[in-house]
Amino acid sequence: MSEQEYTLEEISYSRKEDCRIMEAVLKNWFQSPKTLNFVSPSLSFPFKFKKWVSNSYADIVNKTTTIILKENDWIIGHISMRVIEDNAHLFHLFIAPSNRKSGLATKLVNAIENQGKNSGCKTFSLNIVPKNDIARKLYEKLGYKETHRSESHSIKMEKKA
């Protein structure tokens, strides 16, 4: 696949049309409890879109940026970022299984980090579940370092802009 076939697009969970589309996409992606737990450990299975929005987006929609990655108008990736002061917190990174291991997660992280830098962010942070070795290795490759393990056993990682 050439680079021209991939497009990045910003969406908002405050727009009804974006929600309609993302609900269908996310229900398809999160058909497995393990997959949902890796992306959003606070949600229980089965996936419920309204809970996803209310837990992660509803109260902070004006401080959140969400980017989707498309291949030929088909959504194959998703990442969100919440900006508080000069920190950008990344969350909900997901690449469709059929598109993994091709550098697309790196592409999404780089795109969202660039938006954070343009907004004046000096640090980036994220949380992952300890069993998600693939995500940990990806973020380490991108310069993130483990800074804390919480009582709920999530790993906090950070990097400077």
VMD Tcl script that builds the backbone (N, CA, C; Angstrom):
set m [mol new atoms 483]
animate dup $m
set s [atomselect $m all]
$s set {name element resname resid chain x y z} {
  {N N MET 1 A 0.846 -1.192 0.000}
  {CA C MET 1 A 0.000 0.000 0.000}
  {C C MET 1 A 0.884 1.245 0.000}
  {N N SER 2 A 0.540 2.176 -0.783}
  {CA C SER 2 A 1.298 3.419 -0.814}
  {C C SER 2 A 0.737 4.385 0.209}
  {N N GLU 3 A 1.555 5.358 0.586}
  {CA C GLU 3 A 1.154 6.359 1.575}
  {C C GLU 3 A -0.101 7.120 1.153}
  {N N GLN 4 A -0.303 7.346 -0.139}
  {CA C GLN 4 A -1.423 8.137 -0.624}
  {C C GLN 4 A -2.777 7.492 -0.310}
  {N N GLU 5 A -2.796 6.199 -0.047}
  {CA C GLU 5 A -4.059 5.519 0.187}
  {C C GLU 5 A -4.555 5.686 1.619}
  {N N TYR 6 A -3.724 6.236 2.516}
  {CA C TYR 6 A -4.106 6.449 3.900}
  {C C TYR 6 A -4.401 7.921 4.127}
  {N N THR 7 A -5.476 8.189 4.843}
  {CA C THR 7 A -5.798 9.569 5.190}
  {C C THR 7 A -6.089 9.655 6.680}
  {N N LEU 8 A -5.736 10.788 7.257}
  {CA C LEU 8 A -6.030 11.080 8.652}
  {C C LEU 8 A -7.156 12.094 8.685}
  {N N GLU 9 A -8.071 11.911 9.628}
  {CA C GLU 9 A -9.214 12.811 9.724}
  {C C GLU 9 A -9.542 13.021 11.198}
  {N N GLU 10 A -9.801 14.254 11.581}
  {CA C GLU 10 A -10.208 14.533 12.956}
  {C C GLU 10 A -11.725 14.368 13.065}
  {N N ILE 11 A -12.152 13.690 14.113}
  {CA C ILE 11 A -13.577 13.528 14.382}
  {C C ILE 11 A -13.885 14.069 15.773}
  {N N SER 12 A -15.170 14.156 16.097}
  {CA C SER 12 A -15.573 14.590 17.438}
  {C C SER 12 A -16.755 13.745 17.907}
  {N N TYR 13 A -16.656 13.303 19.138}
  {CA C TYR 13 A -17.758 12.542 19.725}
  {C C TYR 13 A -18.917 13.448 20.128}
  {N N SER 14 A -18.816 14.734 19.848}
  {CA C SER 14 A -19.943 15.647 20.076}
  {C C SER 14 A -20.800 15.802 18.816}
  {N N ARG 15 A -20.319 15.289 17.672}
  {CA C ARG 15 A -21.089 15.358 16.424}
  {C C ARG 15 A -21.848 14.053 16.210}
  {N N LYS 16 A -23.147 14.167 15.966}
  {CA C LYS 16 A -23.992 12.976 15.827}
  {C C LYS 16 A -23.545 12.065 14.695}
  {N N GLU 17 A -23.176 12.640 13.562}
  {CA C GLU 17 A -22.773 11.823 12.417}
  {C C GLU 17 A -21.496 11.049 12.725}
  {N N ASP 18 A -20.528 11.704 13.377}
  {CA C ASP 18 A -19.305 11.003 13.768}
  {C C ASP 18 A -19.632 9.874 14.734}
  {N N CYS 19 A -20.532 10.118 15.682}
  {CA C CYS 19 A -20.923 9.081 16.642}
  {C C CYS 19 A -21.598 7.906 15.954}
  {N N ARG 20 A -22.455 8.189 15.008}
  {CA C ARG 20 A -23.148 7.122 14.291}
  {C C ARG 20 A -22.148 6.201 13.591}
  {N N ILE 21 A -21.193 6.804 12.931}
  {CA C ILE 21 A -20.183 6.031 12.209}
  {C C ILE 21 A -19.282 5.271 13.177}
  {N N MET 22 A -18.796 5.971 14.214}
  {CA C MET 22 A -17.867 5.336 15.145}
  {C C MET 22 A -18.530 4.231 15.955}
  {N N GLU 23 A -19.802 4.358 16.252}
  {CA C GLU 23 A -20.486 3.289 16.987}
  {C C GLU 23 A -20.427 1.984 16.192}
  {N N ALA 24 A -20.687 2.048 14.909}
  {CA C ALA 24 A -20.629 0.849 14.067}
  {C C ALA 24 A -19.209 0.289 13.999}
  {N N VAL 25 A -18.233 1.165 13.833}
  {CA C VAL 25 A -16.835 0.729 13.738}
  {C C VAL 25 A -16.389 0.076 15.043}
  {N N LEU 26 A -16.643 0.760 16.166}
  {CA C LEU 26 A -16.166 0.266 17.457}
  {C C LEU 26 A -16.863 -1.020 17.886}
  {N N LYS 27 A -18.143 -1.166 17.589}
  {CA C LYS 27 A -18.834 -2.424 17.911}
  {C C LYS 27 A -18.191 -3.586 17.162}
  {N N ASN 28 A -17.768 -3.344 15.951}
  {CA C ASN 28 A -17.091 -4.377 15.175}
  {C C ASN 28 A -15.711 -4.685 15.766}
  {N N TRP 29 A -14.964 -3.649 16.151}
  {CA C TRP 29 A -13.618 -3.845 16.683}
  {C C TRP 29 A -13.622 -4.550 18.036}
  {N N PHE 30 A -14.592 -4.233 18.890}
  {CA C PHE 30 A -14.564 -4.707 20.272}
  {C C PHE 30 A -15.512 -5.879 20.511}
  {N N GLN 31 A -15.414 -6.886 19.676}
  {CA C GLN 31 A -16.221 -8.093 19.832}
  {C C GLN 31 A -15.572 -9.086 20.795}
  {N N SER 32 A -14.367 -8.780 21.233}
  {CA C SER 32 A -13.632 -9.649 22.154}
  {C C SER 32 A -13.391 -8.901 23.470}
  {N N PRO 33 A -13.625 -9.560 24.618}
  {CA C PRO 33 A -13.358 -8.897 25.901}
  {C C PRO 33 A -11.900 -8.488 26.062}
  {N N LYS 34 A -10.973 -9.306 25.570}
  {CA C LYS 34 A -9.555 -9.009 25.695}
  {C C LYS 34 A -9.199 -7.730 24.929}
  {N N THR 35 A -9.714 -7.605 23.728}
  {CA C THR 35 A -9.445 -6.418 22.912}
  {C C THR 35 A -9.992 -5.174 23.592}
  {N N LEU 36 A -11.212 -5.232 24.083}
  {CA C LEU 36 A -11.802 -4.085 24.771}
  {C C LEU 36 A -10.997 -3.739 26.016}
  {N N ASN 37 A -10.562 -4.732 26.770}
  {CA C ASN 37 A -9.786 -4.486 27.984}
  {C C ASN 37 A -8.454 -3.811 27.678}
  {N N PHE 38 A -7.796 -4.216 26.607}
  {CA C PHE 38 A -6.519 -3.597 26.246}
  {C C PHE 38 A -6.704 -2.123 25.881}
  {N N VAL 39 A -7.793 -1.780 25.215}
  {CA C VAL 39 A -8.001 -0.412 24.745}
  {C C VAL 39 A -8.656 0.457 25.816}
  {N N SER 40 A -9.606 -0.096 26.539}
  {CA C SER 40 A -10.336 0.678 27.540}
  {C C SER 40 A -10.653 -0.203 28.746}
  {N N PRO 41 A -9.682 -0.389 29.654}
  {CA C PRO 41 A -9.854 -1.314 30.782}
  {C C PRO 41 A -11.009 -0.962 31.722}
  {N N SER 42 A -11.454 0.278 31.716}
  {CA C SER 42 A -12.532 0.668 32.629}
  {C C SER 42 A -13.914 0.224 32.140}
  {N N LEU 43 A -14.012 -0.184 30.885}
  {CA C LEU 43 A -15.292 -0.632 30.349}
  {C C LEU 43 A -15.445 -2.141 30.500}
  {N N SER 44 A -16.667 -2.568 30.768}
  {CA C SER 44 A -16.932 -4.001 30.854}
  {C C SER 44 A -17.468 -4.498 29.510}
  {N N PHE 45 A -17.313 -5.783 29.305}
  {CA C PHE 45 A -17.799 -6.425 28.095}
  {C C PHE 45 A -19.240 -6.842 28.317}
  {N N PRO 46 A -20.138 -6.781 27.361}
  {CA C PRO 46 A -19.926 -6.370 25.973}
  {C C PRO 46 A -19.815 -4.849 25.832}
  {N N PHE 47 A -19.205 -4.438 24.726}
  {CA C PHE 47 A -18.977 -3.033 24.438}
  {C C PHE 47 A -20.288 -2.274 24.323}
  {N N LYS 48 A -20.354 -1.133 24.987}
  {CA C LYS 48 A -21.517 -0.243 24.902}
  {C C LYS 48 A -21.019 1.148 24.517}
  {N N PHE 49 A -21.432 1.608 23.343}
  {CA C PHE 49 A -20.932 2.865 22.796}
  {C C PHE 49 A -21.236 4.059 23.700}
  {N N LYS 50 A -22.460 4.152 24.218}
  {CA C LYS 50 A -22.821 5.300 25.061}
  {C C LYS 50 A -21.957 5.353 26.315}
  {N N LYS 51 A -21.604 4.211 26.864}
  {CA C LYS 51 A -20.712 4.154 28.033}
  {C C LYS 51 A -19.307 4.613 27.636}
  {N N TRP 52 A -18.847 4.213 26.459}
  {CA C TRP 52 A -17.553 4.631 25.923}
  {C C TRP 52 A -17.476 6.150 25.869}
  {N N VAL 53 A -18.516 6.767 25.300}
  {CA C VAL 53 A -18.547 8.222 25.157}
  {C C VAL 53 A -18.656 8.897 26.520}
  {N N SER 54 A -19.547 8.427 27.377}
  {CA C SER 54 A -19.734 9.097 28.666}
  {C C SER 54 A -18.510 8.945 29.564}
  {N N ASN 55 A -17.832 7.804 29.523}
  {CA C ASN 55 A -16.635 7.596 30.348}
  {C C ASN 55 A -15.430 8.400 29.878}
  {N N SER 56 A -15.270 8.538 28.578}
  {CA C SER 56 A -14.011 9.070 28.062}
  {C C SER 56 A -14.099 10.396 27.328}
  {N N TYR 57 A -15.301 10.803 26.913}
  {CA C TYR 57 A -15.376 11.966 26.039}
  {C C TYR 57 A -16.377 13.034 26.473}
  {N N ALA 58 A -17.476 12.672 27.086}
  {CA C ALA 58 A -18.596 13.594 27.286}
  {C C ALA 58 A -18.219 14.868 28.047}
  {N N ASP 59 A -17.523 14.739 29.165}
  {CA C ASP 59 A -17.243 15.901 30.007}
  {C C ASP 59 A -16.052 16.733 29.535}
  {N N ILE 60 A -15.265 16.187 28.645}
  {CA C ILE 60 A -14.034 16.874 28.246}
  {C C ILE 60 A -13.903 17.008 26.734}
  {N N VAL 61 A -15.019 17.033 26.050}
  {CA C VAL 61 A -14.990 17.024 24.587}
  {C C VAL 61 A -14.210 18.218 24.031}
  {N N ASN 62 A -14.234 19.355 24.709}
  {CA C ASN 62 A -13.506 20.525 24.210}
  {C C ASN 62 A -12.007 20.439 24.484}
  {N N LYS 63 A -11.567 19.468 25.270}
  {CA C LYS 63 A -10.139 19.287 25.540}
  {C C LYS 63 A -9.602 18.020 24.881}
  {N N THR 64 A -10.433 17.384 24.052}
  {CA C THR 64 A -10.072 16.108 23.451}
  {C C THR 64 A -10.003 16.214 21.937}
  {N N THR 65 A -8.967 15.602 21.383}
  {CA C THR 65 A -8.818 15.486 19.936}
  {C C THR 65 A -8.813 14.005 19.595}
  {N N THR 66 A -9.581 13.632 18.600}
  {CA C THR 66 A -9.601 12.249 18.136}
  {C C THR 66 A -9.288 12.235 16.647}
  {N N ILE 67 A -8.345 11.386 16.285}
  {CA C ILE 67 A -7.956 11.221 14.887}
  {C C ILE 67 A -8.245 9.787 14.472}
  {N N ILE 68 A -8.841 9.660 13.300}
  {CA C ILE 68 A -9.035 8.330 12.727}
  {C C ILE 68 A -8.148 8.199 11.492}
  {N N LEU 69 A -7.763 6.980 11.210}
  {CA C LEU 69 A -6.968 6.657 10.039}
  {C C LEU 69 A -7.860 5.875 9.089}
  {N N LYS 70 A -7.892 6.313 7.834}
  {CA C LYS 70 A -8.725 5.654 6.830}
  {C C LYS 70 A -7.864 5.088 5.717}
  {N N GLU 71 A -8.325 3.975 5.195}
  {CA C GLU 71 A -7.751 3.388 3.992}
  {C C GLU 71 A -8.900 3.261 3.006}
  {N N ASN 72 A -8.830 4.009 1.925}
  {CA C ASN 72 A -9.902 4.008 0.921}
  {C C ASN 72 A -11.274 4.256 1.560}
  {N N ASP 73 A -11.357 5.282 2.404}
  {CA C ASP 73 A -12.582 5.689 3.101}
  {C C ASP 73 A -13.090 4.683 4.123}
  {N N TRP 74 A -12.290 3.693 4.478}
  {CA C TRP 74 A -12.665 2.710 5.490}
  {C C TRP 74 A -11.832 2.986 6.731}
  {N N ILE 75 A -12.462 3.138 7.909}
  {CA C ILE 75 A -11.742 3.460 9.140}
  {C C ILE 75 A -10.987 2.227 9.623}
  {N N ILE 76 A -9.663 2.390 9.761}
  {CA C ILE 76 A -8.823 1.274 10.188}
  {C C ILE 76 A -8.015 1.598 11.441}
  {N N GLY 77 A -8.109 2.839 11.927}
  {CA C GLY 77 A -7.359 3.201 13.122}
  {C C GLY 77 A -7.993 4.362 13.862}
  {N N HIS 78 A -7.647 4.499 15.154}
  {CA C HIS 78 A -8.262 5.497 16.030}
  {C C HIS 78 A -7.277 5.835 17.147}
  {N N ILE 79 A -7.197 7.099 17.513}
  {CA C ILE 79 A -6.441 7.520 18.699}
  {C C ILE 79 A -7.051 8.823 19.204}
  {N N SER 80 A -7.006 8.995 20.521}
  {CA C SER 80 A -7.500 10.236 21.124}
  {C C SER 80 A -6.438 10.827 22.026}
  {N N MET 81 A -6.584 12.133 22.273}
  {CA C MET 81 A -5.646 12.865 23.124}
  {C C MET 81 A -6.434 13.907 23.916}
  {N N ARG 82 A -6.179 13.951 25.202}
  {CA C ARG 82 A -6.786 14.936 26.091}
  {C C ARG 82 A -5.680 15.880 26.537}
  {N N VAL 83 A -5.880 17.186 26.327}
  {CA C VAL 83 A -4.869 18.183 26.704}
  {C C VAL 83 A -5.304 18.877 27.981}
  {N N ILE 84 A -4.449 18.805 28.981}
  {CA C ILE 84 A -4.657 19.525 30.232}
  {C C ILE 84 A -3.364 20.268 30.533}
  {N N GLU 85 A -3.487 21.602 30.527}
  {CA C GLU 85 A -2.346 22.502 30.667}
  {C C GLU 85 A -1.324 22.188 29.578}
  {N N ASP 86 A -0.113 21.762 29.957}
  {CA C ASP 86 A 0.894 21.497 28.920}
  {C C ASP 86 A 1.190 20.002 28.764}
  {N N ASN 87 A 0.239 19.154 29.201}
  {CA C ASN 87 A 0.382 17.712 29.031}
  {C C ASN 87 A -0.710 17.190 28.092}
  {N N ALA 88 A -0.302 16.313 27.192}
  {CA C ALA 88 A -1.242 15.624 26.314}
  {C C ALA 88 A -1.273 14.163 26.742}
  {N N HIS 89 A -2.461 13.686 27.097}
  {CA C HIS 89 A -2.637 12.294 27.510}
  {C C HIS 89 A -3.252 11.519 26.348}
  {N N LEU 90 A -2.527 10.524 25.841}
  {CA C LEU 90 A -2.990 9.714 24.722}
  {C C LEU 90 A -3.802 8.528 25.229}
  {N N PHE 91 A -4.856 8.184 24.501}
  {CA C PHE 91 A -5.660 7.034 24.879}
  {C C PHE 91 A -6.442 6.522 23.669}
  {N N HIS 92 A -6.936 5.304 23.830}
  {CA C HIS 92 A -7.773 4.644 22.825}
  {C C HIS 92 A -7.091 4.496 21.462}
  {N N LEU 93 A -5.832 4.086 21.477}
  {CA C LEU 93 A -5.157 3.741 20.225}
  {C C LEU 93 A -5.624 2.355 19.807}
  {N N PHE 94 A -6.061 2.250 18.555}
  {CA C PHE 94 A -6.475 0.957 18.028}
  {C C PHE 94 A -6.259 0.934 16.530}
  {N N ILE 95 A -5.721 -0.165 16.046}
  {CA C ILE 95 A -5.581 -0.419 14.611}
  {C C ILE 95 A -6.353 -1.706 14.318}
  {N N ALA 96 A -7.157 -1.688 13.264}
  {CA C ALA 96 A -7.918 -2.883 12.879}
  {C C ALA 96 A -6.957 -4.055 12.694}
  {N N PRO 97 A -7.323 -5.242 13.165}
  {CA C PRO 97 A -6.414 -6.398 13.115}
  {C C PRO 97 A -5.799 -6.671 11.746}
  {N N SER 98 A -6.556 -6.499 10.687}
  {CA C SER 98 A -6.032 -6.799 9.350}
  {C C SER 98 A -5.006 -5.777 8.870}
  {N N ASN 99 A -4.839 -4.669 9.600}
  {CA C ASN 99 A -3.911 -3.616 9.188}
  {C C ASN 99 A -2.733 -3.445 10.141}
  {N N ARG 100 A -2.562 -4.355 11.052}
  {CA C ARG 100 A -1.492 -4.241 12.040}
  {C C ARG 100 A -0.141 -4.619 11.460}
  {N N LYS 101 A 0.898 -4.234 12.183}
  {CA C LYS 101 A 2.294 -4.542 11.837}
  {C C LYS 101 A 2.732 -3.913 10.522}
  {N N SER 102 A 2.185 -2.724 10.246}
  {CA C SER 102 A 2.598 -2.028 9.020}
  {C C SER 102 A 2.944 -0.560 9.297}
  {N N GLY 103 A 3.196 -0.226 10.567}
  {CA C GLY 103 A 3.613 1.128 10.906}
  {C C GLY 103 A 2.475 2.119 11.087}
  {N N LEU 104 A 1.236 1.655 11.037}
  {CA C LEU 104 A 0.107 2.586 11.110}
  {C C LEU 104 A -0.121 3.129 12.515}
  {N N ALA 105 A 0.164 2.335 13.543}
  {CA C ALA 105 A 0.042 2.838 14.920}
  {C C ALA 105 A 1.051 3.965 15.135}
  {N N THR 106 A 2.251 3.791 14.631}
  {CA C THR 106 A 3.269 4.844 14.729}
  {C C THR 106 A 2.800 6.095 14.006}
  {N N LYS 107 A 2.201 5.913 12.848}
  {CA C LYS 107 A 1.681 7.048 12.070}
  {C C LYS 107 A 0.632 7.820 12.880}
  {N N LEU 108 A -0.281 7.107 13.525}
  {CA C LEU 108 A -1.318 7.763 14.328}
  {C C LEU 108 A -0.724 8.473 15.540}
  {N N VAL 109 A 0.177 7.813 16.251}
  {CA C VAL 109 A 0.795 8.437 17.430}
  {C C VAL 109 A 1.563 9.690 17.018}
  {N N ASN 110 A 2.336 9.613 15.954}
  {CA C ASN 110 A 3.082 10.787 15.488}
  {C C ASN 110 A 2.152 11.937 15.120}
  {N N ALA 111 A 1.042 11.621 14.472}
  {CA C ALA 111 A 0.093 12.661 14.068}
  {C C ALA 111 A -0.520 13.349 15.280}
  {N N ILE 112 A -0.911 12.571 16.278}
  {CA C ILE 112 A -1.553 13.170 17.456}
  {C C ILE 112 A -0.523 13.927 18.291}
  {N N GLU 113 A 0.708 13.414 18.355}
  {CA C GLU 113 A 1.765 14.136 19.069}
  {C C GLU 113 A 2.057 15.474 18.389}
  {N N ASN 114 A 2.065 15.504 17.072}
  {CA C ASN 114 A 2.287 16.772 16.368}
  {C C ASN 114 A 1.203 17.782 16.710}
  {N N GLN 115 A -0.043 17.336 16.803}
  {CA C GLN 115 A -1.116 18.248 17.212}
  {C C GLN 115 A -0.887 18.741 18.633}
  {N N GLY 116 A -0.443 17.851 19.505}
  {CA C GLY 116 A -0.146 18.243 20.879}
  {C C GLY 116 A 0.969 19.270 20.953}
  {N N LYS 117 A 2.020 19.045 20.180}
  {CA C LYS 117 A 3.138 20.008 20.150}
  {C C LYS 117 A 2.661 21.356 19.632}
  {N N ASN 118 A 1.823 21.344 18.602}
  {CA C ASN 118 A 1.284 22.591 18.054}
  {C C ASN 118 A 0.391 23.316 19.048}
  {N N SER 119 A -0.167 22.580 20.019}
  {CA C SER 119 A -1.004 23.177 21.060}
  {C C SER 119 A -0.184 23.613 22.272}
  {N N GLY 120 A 1.122 23.432 22.201}
  {CA C GLY 120 A 1.993 23.871 23.289}
  {C C GLY 120 A 2.276 22.821 24.347}
  {N N CYS 121 A 1.957 21.570 24.079}
  {CA C CYS 121 A 2.211 20.519 25.064}
  {C C CYS 121 A 3.706 20.256 25.193}
  {N N LYS 122 A 4.136 20.102 26.423}
  {CA C LYS 122 A 5.542 19.838 26.705}
  {C C LYS 122 A 5.803 18.379 27.069}
  {N N THR 123 A 4.742 17.672 27.473}
  {CA C THR 123 A 4.876 16.254 27.802}
  {C C THR 123 A 3.690 15.482 27.237}
  {N N PHE 124 A 3.940 14.195 27.056}
  {CA C PHE 124 A 2.907 13.269 26.612}
  {C C PHE 124 A 2.856 12.124 27.612}
  {N N SER 125 A 1.654 11.662 27.918}
  {CA C SER 125 A 1.496 10.549 28.846}
  {C C SER 125 A 0.446 9.585 28.313}
  {N N LEU 126 A 0.461 8.379 28.858}
  {CA C LEU 126 A -0.531 7.366 28.496}
  {C C LEU 126 A -0.512 6.276 29.541}
  {N N ASN 127 A -1.552 5.480 29.559}
  {CA C ASN 127 A -1.639 4.322 30.448}
  {C C ASN 127 A -1.910 3.089 29.602}
  {N N ILE 128 A -1.263 1.986 29.973}
  {CA C ILE 128 A -1.531 0.715 29.304}
  {C C ILE 128 A -1.678 -0.377 30.355}
  {N N VAL 129 A -2.345 -1.447 29.994}
  {CA C VAL 129 A -2.429 -2.593 30.902}
  {C C VAL 129 A -1.128 -3.388 30.767}
  {N N PRO 130 A -0.620 -3.930 31.880}
  {CA C PRO 130 A 0.685 -4.609 31.849}
  {C C PRO 130 A 0.787 -5.756 30.842}
  {N N LYS 131 A -0.315 -6.456 30.593}
  {CA C LYS 131 A -0.266 -7.592 29.668}
  {C C LYS 131 A -0.201 -7.170 28.202}
  {N N ASN 132 A -0.370 -5.884 27.912}
  {CA C ASN 132 A -0.367 -5.420 26.526}
  {C C ASN 132 A 1.075 -5.138 26.080}
  {N N ASP 133 A 1.821 -6.221 25.883}
  {CA C ASP 133 A 3.240 -6.109 25.517}
  {C C ASP 133 A 3.445 -5.403 24.187}
  {N N ILE 134 A 2.540 -5.597 23.252}
  {CA C ILE 134 A 2.688 -4.976 21.933}
  {C C ILE 134 A 2.634 -3.459 22.065}
  {N N ALA 135 A 1.667 -2.957 22.845}
  {CA C ALA 135 A 1.559 -1.507 23.039}
  {C C ALA 135 A 2.781 -0.973 23.788}
  {N N ARG 136 A 3.210 -1.680 24.824}
  {CA C ARG 136 A 4.381 -1.227 25.595}
  {C C ARG 136 A 5.599 -1.121 24.689}
  {N N LYS 137 A 5.840 -2.120 23.863}
  {CA C LYS 137 A 6.997 -2.100 22.958}
  {C C LYS 137 A 6.875 -0.970 21.937}
  {N N LEU 138 A 5.677 -0.748 21.425}
  {CA C LEU 138 A 5.469 0.352 20.479}
  {C C LEU 138 A 5.828 1.685 21.131}
  {N N TYR 139 A 5.267 1.937 22.301}
  {CA C TYR 139 A 5.511 3.223 22.955}
  {C C TYR 139 A 6.965 3.384 23.377}
  {N N GLU 140 A 7.611 2.313 23.812}
  {CA C GLU 140 A 9.044 2.399 24.138}
  {C C GLU 140 A 9.842 2.775 22.891}
  {N N LYS 141 A 9.490 2.166 21.760}
  {CA C LYS 141 A 10.165 2.479 20.493}
  {C C LYS 141 A 9.992 3.958 20.129}
  {N N LEU 142 A 8.851 4.532 20.526}
  {CA C LEU 142 A 8.566 5.940 20.226}
  {C C LEU 142 A 9.086 6.899 21.291}
  {N N GLY 143 A 9.852 6.376 22.262}
  {CA C GLY 143 A 10.511 7.240 23.243}
  {C C GLY 143 A 9.812 7.367 24.588}
  {N N TYR 144 A 8.743 6.626 24.816}
  {CA C TYR 144 A 8.043 6.681 26.103}
  {C C TYR 144 A 8.766 5.805 27.128}
  {N N LYS 145 A 8.748 6.263 28.377}
  {CA C LYS 145 A 9.372 5.524 29.471}
  {C C LYS 145 A 8.329 5.269 30.552}
  {N N GLU 146 A 8.409 4.092 31.163}
  {CA C GLU 146 A 7.511 3.781 32.271}
  {C C GLU 146 A 7.856 4.680 33.452}
  {N N THR 147 A 6.829 5.343 34.011}
  {CA C THR 147 A 7.056 6.234 35.153}
  {C C THR 147 A 6.324 5.795 36.408}
  {N N HIS 148 A 5.322 4.906 36.261}
  {CA C HIS 148 A 4.540 4.531 37.442}
  {C C HIS 148 A 3.691 3.307 37.142}
  {N N ARG 149 A 3.501 2.479 38.169}
  {CA C ARG 149 A 2.525 1.380 38.114}
  {C C ARG 149 A 1.514 1.646 39.205}
  {N N SER 150 A 0.251 1.776 38.829}
  {CA C SER 150 A -0.785 2.101 39.807}
  {C C SER 150 A -1.250 0.851 40.531}
  {N N GLU 151 A -2.034 1.060 41.579}
  {CA C GLU 151 A -2.581 -0.066 42.332}
  {C C GLU 151 A -3.471 -0.938 41.461}
  {N N SER 152 A -4.103 -0.335 40.463}
  {CA C SER 152 A -4.942 -1.131 39.559}
  {C C SER 152 A -4.098 -1.829 38.492}
  {N N HIS 153 A -2.788 -1.728 38.640}
  {CA C HIS 153 A -1.829 -2.412 37.782}
  {C C HIS 153 A -1.747 -1.865 36.366}
  {N N SER 154 A -2.112 -0.622 36.184}
  {CA C SER 154 A -1.875 -0.022 34.872}
  {C C SER 154 A -0.485 0.596 34.896}
  {N N ILE 155 A 0.101 0.674 33.734}
  {CA C ILE 155 A 1.433 1.243 33.598}
  {C C ILE 155 A 1.284 2.641 33.013}
  {N N LYS 156 A 1.860 3.629 33.689}
  {CA C LYS 156 A 1.873 4.990 33.148}
  {C C LYS 156 A 3.209 5.188 32.448}
  {N N MET 157 A 3.138 5.729 31.221}
  {CA C MET 157 A 4.338 6.018 30.450}
  {C C MET 157 A 4.306 7.483 30.053}
  {N N GLU 158 A 5.496 8.088 29.952}
  {CA C GLU 158 A 5.585 9.499 29.589}
  {C C GLU 158 A 6.783 9.740 28.687}
  {N N LYS 159 A 6.696 10.863 27.970}
  {CA C LYS 159 A 7.856 11.350 27.222}
  {C C LYS 159 A 7.752 12.849 27.086}
  {N N LYS 160 A 8.889 13.484 26.912}
  {CA C LYS 160 A 8.917 14.927 26.701}
  {C C LYS 160 A 8.702 15.221 25.229}
  {N N ALA 161 A 8.066 16.365 24.948}
  {CA C ALA 161 A 7.778 16.753 23.571}
  {C C ALA 161 A 9.055 17.075 22.823}
}
mol reanalyze $m
mol bondsrecalc $m
mol representation Tube
mol addrep $m
